[in-house]
Amino acid sequence: MSGPSSPILVTGTAGFIGFHVARRLLDRGDSVIGLDNLNDYYDVRLKEARLAQLTANEGFRFVRLDLANRQGMRDLFADEPIQRVVHLAAQAGVRYSLVNPHAYTESNLEGFMNILEGCRHSRVAHLVYASSSSVYGGNTHMPFSIHDNVDHPVSLYAATKKANELMAHCYAHLYRIPCTGLRFFTVYGPWGRPDMALFIFTKAILEGTPIEVFNHGNMRRDFTYIDDIVEGIIRTLDHPATVNPAWSGDKPDPGTSSAPARVYNIGNHQPVELLHFIEVLETALGKKAEKKLMPLQPGDVPATYADIDDLTRDVGFAPATPIEEGIPRFVKWYREFYQAR
């Protein structure tokens, strides 16, 4: 555990996952520098409400800064004794990349480059960064394994996340910076993002408006509860990436390396039919949904399913919260936060 003289940098602390990670780190006694640019991709008031939960803690310091601000990022790493980084800030969303692609190159590529450079100059002990199950793209072999190649992205968002993995590996190889990428599978829970299905469905059902169900409902997702994601992130942070001494360039394993670089899946390992997901939500809300069946959207995939064997072996944790527990917790938070009935 870090002391006050060695704060942990958590980027995206006004965001869904970053907020929860920062809160858990503060609860266990770590000092946290939280970074966010508070952009308007979705309701800034929700981001500000998350931040308000953190700023009351004396171990937390907030920095409003854009990742793509090269000089600002350089100054941050120069001024603070940062030894560990949890990089969760990114331009998210598969469909949004169809209408605003440059937001993804600025945040996910330029911004990530600035994180890597900061880590290099500060000689950080470990960088943990968010990747995504989206990197599996055109892969159909289930469950998705870190030992499979991921060379066929079907969205720009996925391509930037794959690029992050390659960039991190390069810095791990050249500068021996331990880097761990976490491929998150569909994350949900209290304080969630308004562009995610659970949030959209909940709002629509309570308002009595139809929900759009893509691929005519023929979708399966490895829905993963936020507390499980946070536990996986923090356990990974406490176990810096190491080299795989058995790695061979003759038969290169995509999931490990001769450099201190790793990637892991973090998913519930229990894919759920989208229509069952909606049924559980209807039960939690006490109200039926009016469904509008739609075709599969560009950049989307019909199914995700995480192989988490490597994560479980290396950090001793496996997500396990069923949607029958997680969805009612989200609904309770939503009703209270938005005073919705």
N, C-alpha and C positions, 0 to 999 in steps of 0.2 A: 504494500500500500504506500502511496506517495504521501509525503509530509507537506506542510505549508510551503516549504521552499521549492518544491518540485510540482507545480500545478500540472494537471492534465488538460490539454486543449481538446475541447469537444466542439466541433463545427456543426452548425445547423441546430443550435440549442433552442431556437424558437419553433423548430419543426417537430413533427410527431415523435420520431424515434430519438432524436437528439435530446429533446426535453426529458424523456423518460430515463435515458442513460445518465444525463447530468444529475438528475434527482437521486438516482440510485448511488452514484459515486459520492455525492454530497452526504447522503445518509450514512455511508460507511466511513466518512471522515476525510475523504480526499478533498483537495483544493481543485477547483475547476475554473478554467477560463472558457467562457462560452462565446462563440462567434456566430453571428448571423447578419444577413443584410436586410431582413424583414421585407422581402420583396412582396409584390401583390399578386403572385401566382394564385393564391387564394386569400380569403378574408384575413387581413392583418390583425383584426381584433382578436381572433383565435390565437394567433402567434403571440400577441402581447399578453394575453391571459395566461398562456403557458409560461412565458418569461416571468410574469409576476409571481408565479409559484417558486421560482428559483432565486430571484433577487433578494428575497427576505433572508436567505442564508448567507452568513458572513464569509463562508468559504467560496462564494461564487462571485466572479467578476465578469461583467458582460462587455463585449466589444462589438460594436456595430460596424461591420466591414464587409465589403464584397470580396469574395475569393479571388476574383479576377484583377483586383487592385494589387499589382505587383509590388509597388513600393510599400503600401500599407501592410501587406503580408510579410514582406522582408523586415520591416520595423517591428512587427509583433514578435517574430521569432528572435530578433536581436535583443529586444527589451525584456523578454520573459525567460526564466530558466525552464523551458518546456522540455520534458523528457519523454512524455508519452502523448500520442495523438489519437483521438477517435474521430475520424473524418466521415461525417454523415451528411454534410451539406451537399446538395446537388440540385440540378434542375430535374425534377421527377416527372413521371407521366409518359406513357407510350403514345397516346393519341395527340397530346399537346405538341409533340415533336413534329407532327405533320403540318402545323400552322406556324410554329415559331422555332425553326431548327437552330437559329444562331444562339438562342438562349442556352442550348445544350453544349455548343462548342465553347462558349464563354465560361460557363460554370464548371462543366464536367471535364473539360480538357485544359483550358487555360488555368482555371482555378485549381485543378488537381496538380498541375505542373508547379504552381506556387507552393502548394502544400509539400510536395516532394523536395523542392529546393530548400524550403524552411527546415525540413527534417534533416536534409544533408548538412546544412551549415550548423545546425544545432546538435548534430550527432545524437539524434533521439534514440531511445532504447527500443521503441516499438511504435510502428504505425499500423493501426487497424482502420480499414476503410470499407465503405459500403460498396459492394458490387450488387448484382441482382440476378434472380433466376431468369431474367429476360435474356441473359447471354446465351442460354441454350437454344434460342431462336428456332431454327428449323429442325432441331433434334427431336426425334419421336421415341427413341429408346427410353423406357421407363424402368426404374426411377432415374431421374437425372443424376449423373455421377460426375464428381470433379475430375475423374480420371478419363472422361470422354472429351474429345475435342469440341470446342465451341467456336466454330469458324463460319457460321451461317446466320448472322443476326437478321431479324426481320423488322427491326425498328431502329431509328437513329439513336434513341435512348440506349438500347441494348449495345449498339456499336460503341458508344462512348464508355459504357461500363466495361466492355471487353478491352477497350483501349486503356482504361485505368489499370486493369490487371497487368497488361503488358508493360506499361510505364513503371508501375511499382516493381515488377520483376527486374526491370533494367536497373533501377536504383538499388535494389537489394543485391544484384550481381556486382555492380560497379563500386558501390560504396558500403556494402555489407550492412545496410539498414534493414533490420527485421521488419518485414511487411506482410500483413495478413489481410486478405480480401474476403469479405463475407457476402455470399450470395443469398440475399434475403428472399424468401418466398412470401406470398401475399400476406402482409402484416395488417392486423386489425386490433382494435381495442379503444379504451377511453382516450380522449384527446386526439382522435384520429383525423386524417386528412379529409377535407370535404370533397376531394375528387375521387375518393375510393368508393367501391361498390357499396359497402356496408353503410357508409354515411349517406350516400345518394339514395339508396333504397329506404333507409329509415326516414329521411326527410320526406320523401315522396309518399310513402305509405301513411304517415301521420297527417299529411296534407290532403290525402285522398286523390293524388294524381298518379298516373300510370308509371311503372318502372320499365325501363328498356332492358330486356334480357337478350344478350347477344348470343349468336350461333344457335338461336332458337332454344336456348337453355341447355344445349349439349356441351357443357363446359365443366371441367373439374379443376379445382384449385387446392393447393396445399396451404390452406388458411392457417396462419401462425399467430398466436396471441402475443401481444406486445411484451408481457412480462417474460415470456420465454425468449424472445429476441434479445431483450436487455440482459438476461442472465447469460446467454451465449456470447454476447459482445464482451461483457466484463470478464467472464472466464477466459476468453480468448486474449483480451488485453493483458491479463495476468500471466499468460503463457506465450512469450515472444516466439515468433516464427524461427524455426531452425532448419538447417540443411537436411536433406535426405541423403545419407552417405551411400545409399544403394542406387541413387539416381544415375541413369546412363543416357548419354547422348545417342547411343545406338537404338535405344527404345525409350524415347523421352516420355516421361509421365507428365501429363498436363497439370496434375494436381499438386505436385511437389517439385523440388528443384535442388540443384547443387548450390544454389544461393539460399539465404535465409528468407524464403518467400513461400507462402502457403495460401491456398484458397479453401474455403469450407462452404458447404451448404448449411443454411439454417432454415429448416422447415419442419412442419409438424409430422412429416412422414406418414400422413393419413389424408390422401386427397379426398375431397368432398364434392359431390355433385352440386352444381350451382342451384338447382331447383330445391335440393334438400336444405342448402344454406338459407334460401328464401323462406322455406317452411319453418325453420328454427327461429328466424327473425319474426315471422308472423306470430308465432306463439309468444315470443318475448314481448311483442307490442300489443298482443290481443286484438289484432286487426289483420284482415286479409289484404294481399297486394293485388292490384290490377296489373297484369303483365302484358307488355307489348313485345312480342317476339321479333327479334331483329337478326340480320345476318352477321357473320363474323366480321369484325372491323379490321381495317388495314393495320398491320403491325401487331395484331393480337395473336395468341395461340390458344388452341382448344383445351390444353391440359398441362398441368405442372405437378411434379411429384419429386420430393427431395430424398436422395440417398444421403443419410447423415452419419454413416458408419465412422468416417474419419473424424468428424467433430466429436462424436461420443467417445471414441478411443483416446483422442488427444487431450480433450479438456474435461471429460467425464460428465457430459451433460447432453440430454436429449429433450427437445421440446415435447410436451405431452398434453397441453390444455385442449380439451375438446371444444368444439364450437357451442355445444350445449351449455358450457360454462362461460365461455368468452363473450358470446353475443349478448346475453342478458346483462353482463357488466357494462358493455358499451351502451346498451339501451338505457340503463340506469343513469349513466353519465350524461348521455344526450338529453334526456328528459330534464335533468337538473340544470345543465348548463344553458340550454335554450328555453327552459321553462315550457317545454312542449308536453302536451297531453294527448 
